[in-house]
Structure formats: C-alpha cells, structure tokens
Amino acid sequence: MTTIAIIGAGRGLGAAVARRFAAEGYAVGLISRHQGRLDALAAELETEGVRAQGFAADVRDPASIAKALEQVTETLGPIEVLQYSPLPQKDFMRPVLETTPADLVGPVEFSIYGPVAAVHQVVPGMRFLGEGTGSILFVNGGSAVKPGRNVTGTSIAFAGQAAYAELLHEVLGEEGIFVGQLIIGGQIIEGDEEKDPAVLAEKLWDLHTERDTFRVQVSTD
C-alpha cells in the first residue's frame, strides 16, 4: 500500500482529501503541529474505514518535517503523494507599509523552508516507486497569484512557493514525478459548488491522476 502525506491536515480540506485518496486504496499520514488533534482526526477517519495516523511536526522547523515524513513512510508505507497545505498564521498578514524584515521571517519559514524540506525528504522515495507515480501537490490562497496589500507576508511567501513549485514541475516532470498547485481564493466553504472540501479534494485527485496541468485556480477574483 502506498501513502498520501498531508502537511497541514485538519477537519476541512485535509479530512476530505484523506477520504478521497483512501477510497482509492491509499493510507493517510496526517501532519500538523498538534498531536492530540491529529489523533482525534485519525480516529474519526478510522471509523469510516480510512487507514490514517497522525504525526506532529512544525512546518517552520525543517528537521521536524523531515522526521515526520520519515515516520509516515516507516509506519504506513512509501509516500506516493505529498500535499503541502498548512494554513498560514494570522500574524503573517500585515499591510505592506507596516511589514518589517522581521515580519517576513515566519512566512518565509512557513511557505518556503517547510516545503523545500518536505520535498527533499520525499523525492528519493518517489523515484524508487517509478516514473509516472509520485505527485507533490501545493495548496495556496489567492495571494499566491494576486498579491494583496493587506496580506503582505503571505503574498510574498506564497509567490516564492509558487515559483518553487513551478520549477519543481519542470525539473521533476522530466523524471515522471508530477508537481501541481491548487489555488483557492477566499475561504473553503462547506456546501459551496466550487469550494466545498470534497469538491476541492476531487480537484487534487484529478491533478494527481491526470498529471497534465500545473495550476488549477478556484474563485481567485
């Protein structure tokens, strides 16, 4: 059995993606900062027949991300799909003229150092699984493609992450590892025809399986 590792797993999109991929036979590694919340989510998913387990890590600490992903592989099996989708902290979102160099440290650690650490951890295993198998999926807010003057930290850091993802798409694509990005404008809304968690999970499944589109945007206006 292969595994999807979801960094930033929660009860919304993370849980929906877990259910969607589990329906196709994947085990699910849930990664976020709070082990108690992860254990509760894993237990809930287990009652639905999802093989899931939580692994605590802080995306601002590259070593903890690497360790958590190593534990996912050891416990659940090889990571075929990595999803990087943690929610940014509110203090990252300051007006542009109030943003100091110190204010950018957190966003850069969160949106650039974290994914770089995660990618370096999973790519060797994806190479071992073989061409046309592995996927790395980034989930970002609308400021990744249209910066907002009042969300400066995320605008700058998401733009950097988007550039990194696109470079990976080009280079890893040559090896048969797919890299894609889902841009979600505004909030995820249960019951919404475009932004319900299950609808978005289906888009991520399509990115992984169709492997022909780098970026999908949802309600970015």
C-alpha positions in Angstrom: 0.0 0.0 0.0 1.2 3.5 -0.8 0.5 6.6 1.2 -0.5 10.2 0.9 1.1 12.5 3.4 -1.0 15.7 4.1 1.0 18.5 5.7 -1.5 20.9 7.4 -4.1 18.2 7.9 -7.3 19.3 9.5 -11.0 18.6 9.6 -11.8 20.5 6.4 -9.8 20.0 3.3 -7.3 17.6 4.9 -10.0 15.2 6.0 -11.7 15.4 2.6 -8.5 14.6 0.8 -7.9 11.8 3.2 -11.3 10.3 2.4 -10.9 10.8 -1.4 -7.5 9.1 -1.6 -8.4 6.4 0.9 -11.3 5.5 -1.4 -8.6 4.6 -4.0 -6.6 2.5 -1.5 -4.1 4.9 0.0 -3.1 5.0 3.6 -3.0 8.6 5.0 -0.3 10.3 7.0 -1.8 13.4 8.8 0.8 16.0 9.7 0.3 19.2 11.8 1.5 20.8 15.0 -1.0 19.3 17.5 -0.7 15.5 18.1 -4.0 15.5 20.1 -6.0 16.9 17.2 -4.3 14.6 14.8 -5.1 11.6 16.9 -8.8 12.6 17.1 -9.0 13.2 13.4 -7.3 9.8 12.6 -9.7 8.1 15.0 -12.7 9.7 13.3 -11.4 8.7 9.8 -10.6 5.1 11.0 -14.3 4.7 11.9 -15.0 5.4 8.2 -12.6 2.7 7.1 -9.7 5.1 6.4 -6.2 3.9 7.4 -4.8 7.1 8.9 -2.3 8.1 11.6 -1.1 11.5 12.9 2.4 12.7 13.1 3.2 16.0 14.8 5.6 18.5 13.2 6.1 22.2 12.8 6.5 23.4 9.2 8.8 26.2 10.4 11.2 23.5 11.7 12.6 21.6 8.6 14.1 18.9 10.8 10.7 18.1 12.3 9.1 17.9 8.9 11.7 15.5 7.7 11.3 13.4 10.8 7.5 13.3 10.5 7.7 12.2 6.8 10.2 9.6 7.6 7.8 8.2 10.3 4.9 8.2 7.8 7.0 6.0 5.5 8.1 3.7 8.2 4.6 3.3 9.7 2.2 3.4 6.7 4.3 2.7 3.6 6.0 4.6 0.8 4.8 8.2 0.2 3.4 8.4 -3.3 1.6 11.7 -2.8 2.7 14.7 -0.8 0.2 17.5 -0.1 1.6 20.8 1.3 -1.4 22.8 2.6 -0.9 24.3 6.1 -3.0 27.4 6.9 -0.8 30.5 7.4 -0.8 32.3 10.7 -2.9 35.4 11.0 0.2 37.5 12.1 1.7 36.9 8.6 -1.0 39.1 7.1 0.0 42.7 7.7 -0.3 45.8 5.5 2.6 46.3 3.2 3.9 49.6 4.8 3.7 48.1 8.2 5.7 44.9 7.3 9.3 44.9 8.5 12.0 42.4 7.7 11.3 40.6 10.9 7.7 40.2 9.9 8.8 38.2 6.8 10.8 35.5 8.7 7.8 33.5 9.7 6.1 33.5 6.3 9.3 32.5 4.5 10.0 29.7 7.0 6.4 28.5 6.7 5.9 28.7 2.9 9.4 28.2 1.5 11.7 26.4 4.0 8.9 24.0 5.0 8.1 22.8 1.5 11.7 22.6 0.5 12.4 20.3 3.5 9.4 18.2 2.7 10.3 17.8 -1.0 13.9 16.8 -0.2 12.5 14.1 2.1 10.0 12.5 -0.2 11.6 12.7 -3.7 14.1 9.8 -3.2 11.2 7.5 -2.3 9.1 8.7 -5.2 12.0 8.0 -7.6 12.1 4.5 -6.2 8.3 4.0 -6.8 8.9 4.6 -10.5 8.1 7.0 -13.3 4.5 8.3 -13.6 3.7 7.5 -10.0 4.6 10.2 -7.4 2.9 13.6 -7.0 3.7 16.7 -5.0 0.6 18.9 -4.6 0.7 22.5 -3.3 -2.4 24.3 -2.0 -2.3 28.1 -1.7 -4.6 31.0 -1.2 -5.3 33.6 -3.9 -2.4 35.8 -2.9 0.0 33.3 -4.5 -1.1 34.7 -7.9 -2.6 38.1 -7.0 -0.8 39.8 -4.1 -2.9 41.7 -1.6 -1.7 44.9 0.1 -3.0 43.9 3.5 -1.6 40.3 3.4 2.0 41.1 2.6 3.7 38.2 4.3 1.6 35.5 2.6 1.7 37.4 -0.7 5.5 37.4 -0.7 6.0 34.0 0.7 3.2 32.3 -1.4 4.7 33.9 -4.5 8.1 32.3 -3.6 6.4 28.9 -3.0 4.6 29.2 -6.3 7.9 29.8 -8.1 9.5 26.9 -6.3 6.6 24.6 -7.3 6.7 25.7 -10.9 10.5 25.0 -11.0 9.8 21.5 -9.5 7.1 20.9 -12.0 9.6 21.5 -14.8 12.5 19.5 -13.4 10.8 16.6 -11.6 8.4 16.3 -14.6 11.4 15.1 -16.6 11.6 12.2 -14.1 7.9 11.3 -14.2 7.1 12.9 -10.8 4.2 15.3 -11.1 4.1 18.7 -9.3 0.9 20.7 -9.3 -0.7 23.6 -7.5 -4.3 24.3 -6.4 -5.1 28.0 -5.8 -8.2 28.7 -3.6 -9.4 32.2 -3.5 -11.0 33.1 -0.2 -12.3 30.6 2.4 -13.2 27.0 1.9 -17.0 26.7 2.3 -18.9 23.6 3.0 -21.8 23.1 0.6 -20.3 25.5 -2.0 -20.4 24.1 -5.5 -16.7 25.2 -6.1 -15.1 25.4 -2.7 -16.7 22.6 -0.6 -13.8 20.5 0.8 -15.0 17.4 -1.1 -15.0 19.3 -4.4 -11.5 20.6 -3.8 -10.3 17.1 -2.8 -11.6 15.9 -6.2 -9.6 18.6 -7.9 -6.5 17.4 -6.1 -7.2 13.8 -7.1 -7.6 15.0 -10.7 -4.2 16.8 -10.5 -2.5 13.6 -9.3 -4.1 11.3 -11.8 -4.4 13.4 -14.9 -0.9 14.9 -14.5 -1.2 17.4 -17.4 -2.0 20.7 -15.7 0.4 22.6 -13.3 -2.1 25.0 -11.8 -5.8 24.9 -11.1 -7.4 28.1 -9.8 -10.7 28.2 -7.9 -12.6 31.5 -7.2 -9.5 33.8 -7.2 -11.3 37.0 -8.0 
